[in-house]
C-alpha cells in the first residue's frame, strides 16, 4: 500500500520560511522512478500546482507565483521529497499536498498523479 505523508507545515509570519517533507512508503525502489509534485489548495479554491521534479531531480518545474521563493528537491535514498519555502506571503496559505506519478508528461496537472498525501496546513500571517 502506497502512502505519502507530508510534514513540516505550520504557522509562520510573512517573510518567514518553512520546509515541507513528504515521506513515501510502499513504493520501495520504484520511488526513484516516480515524478513527484507539490500542490496546494486554499479554502474555496481549486487545487493548484506548486512545484514538481522528475524522477532524477534533473528537471524542476515551478508555478509562476512561487518561482524564486520555493525550491523542490528529493532524496531517493530516503524516499522523500522536500519543498523549501522562503519569503512566504499570506497568499501562500493553503493545505499543501505531495503527489507521486508513475509517468508524467505534464507535471502541473493533478490528473497526472497516481498517489496523493493527506496534506499539511501552511498558514502565513501578515
Secondary structure, DSSP 4 states (H G I P E B T S, - for coil): --EEEEE--EEEETT--EEEEEEEES-GGGGGGSEEEEEEE-TTS--EEEEEE-TTS-SEEE-TTTTTTEEEEEETTTTEEEEEE-S--GGG-EEEEEEEESS-S-TT-GGG-SEE---EEEEEE-
